[in-house]
Amino acid sequence: MIPLMKNAFLKEIETREALADFIRLSNKFSMDLKCREFEQSFAKFQGRQHAVLVNSGASANLLLLQALKNLGRLHDGDKVGFSAVTWSTNTMPIMQLGLQPVPVDCEPTTLNSMSHNLIEALKMDDLKAFFITNALGFTGDLAEIRRICDNKGIILLEDNCESLGTELPEGRAGNFGLASTFSFFVAHHMSTIEGGMICTDDDDLAEMLTISRANGWDRNLSAVQQQKWRSKFDIKGQFEAKYAFYELGFNLRPTEITGFLGLYQLQFLAENISLRQENYIHIEEFIKKNSHFITLDRSHISLLSSFAMPILCKTPELRDYYLGQFSGAGIEIRPVIAGNMVKQPFFKKYVSREYSLPGADLIHDCGFYCGNYPELTQSDLETISSCLIS
Ligand SMILES: Cc1ncc(COP(=O)(O)O)c(C=O)c1O
């Protein structure tokens, strides 16, 4: 059996032992110094000014949109574009926060929304923001997408939960928009069991994310920031200040275990990314040789932080055949993320408008993936490639 994932952590045994020691010796488990240290190290890795740690990638997406509403940069009813091939909790917070979700089609050859897809969507709808997903380690032509968004005053946000570490010649995935979100759920590029992050260079957004992450209060801000909020609302003295709630928020705080694991896993991340890329390139050779498949175009990507091994067949019938091949060889498989999001029951329940999304439909009907992770052995890679021969 080749499962979608083998281990909970990079360097599984070493990490479990370090975690056990941390739990034995630590006196504090609620959000504190380890979380702060991880935020600082992650911001440095990503090349961003600020990183705000939360308890999942879904929470990161929810918090980001709430913070933008609190800042008055998004308003009730604003149209927010999203990549049609994405994860549920990319799209759900758009709807939950009273914004209008507008699917943007995805290009089968890159699995992602490209600039031409965005241009098409803009012919029908004026978008206030575009919450693009960088799918499975791949991306669209992000520099061109950023240029269009800048020209039209569209806030570009990147859901980078599946593409931590991917690089384009113009920069790292997650650094093209105002802010980006990450997931550290098991089976992602690094794991804190559950966990997520938001990165940005915008000081006001980082401040608002910190307020809205924890109850809407100011306790996790710097003394200077606290002073600013307290004077604005004429709050005098600690007694009142500790229980002043300034903005709409949640409790999405991580624990010190999240912070510890994040810091520990970060040291193995670069090695993990390059092993995943090597595995993908190995399998890609077999995909290229078989005319039943569409080969994915990664020519605009300089470092592919591959999340999984996506296989795109030319027809649904061919996919049925290859699903049989993979299952027969004991390889666990699944749809490409969750296919076209507008086909999901929750979306249909709230959005009656019909959208033409032929690219996302093709990915939905003809795609699937198996796992890609550093523990894949030579024999695992041989088993996968043997299923790709026609
Ligand atoms: C694109 C995308 N966004 C958001 C998420 C949510 O992350 P989490 O599972 O940490 O809540 C995922 C999860 O896999 C994802 O793939």
The ligand as an SDF file (V2000), in Angstrom:
LIG
                    3D

 16 16  0  0  0  0  0  0  0  0999 V2000
   -5.9970   25.2430   -0.6360 C   0  0  0  0  0  0  0  0  0  0  0  0
   -6.3160   24.9720    0.8110 C   0  0  0  0  0  0  0  0  0  0  0  0
   -6.7860   25.9680    1.5650 N   0  0  0  0  0  0  0  0  0  0  0  0
   -7.0800   25.7970    2.8620 C   0  0  0  0  0  0  0  0  0  0  0  0
   -6.8950   24.5680    3.4660 C   0  0  0  0  0  0  0  0  0  0  0  0
   -7.2530   24.4100    4.8980 C   0  0  0  0  0  0  0  0  0  0  0  0
   -6.1720   24.0610    5.7140 O   0  0  0  0  0  0  0  0  0  0  0  0
   -6.4120   23.2850    7.0880 P   0  0  0  0  0  0  0  0  0  0  0  0
   -6.6880   21.8610    6.7630 O   0  0  0  0  0  0  0  0  0  0  0  0
   -5.1390   23.4900    7.8450 O   0  0  0  0  0  0  0  0  0  0  0  0
   -7.5700   23.9420    7.7660 O   0  0  0  0  0  0  0  0  0  0  0  0
   -6.4260   23.4880    2.7300 C   0  0  0  0  0  0  0  0  0  0  0  0
   -6.2730   22.1740    3.3530 C   0  0  0  0  0  0  0  0  0  0  0  0
   -5.7600   21.2300    2.8560 O   0  0  0  0  0  0  0  0  0  0  0  0
   -6.1280   23.6870    1.3620 C   0  0  0  0  0  0  0  0  0  0  0  0
   -5.6940   22.6830    0.5920 O   0  0  0  0  0  0  0  0  0  0  0  0
  1  2  1  0
  2  3  1  0
  2 15  2  0
  3  4  2  0
  4  5  1  0
  5  6  1  0
  5 12  2  0
  6  7  1  0
  7  8  1  0
  8  9  2  0
  8 10  1  0
  8 11  1  0
 12 13  1  0
 12 15  1  0
 13 14  2  0
 15 16  1  0
M  END
$$$$
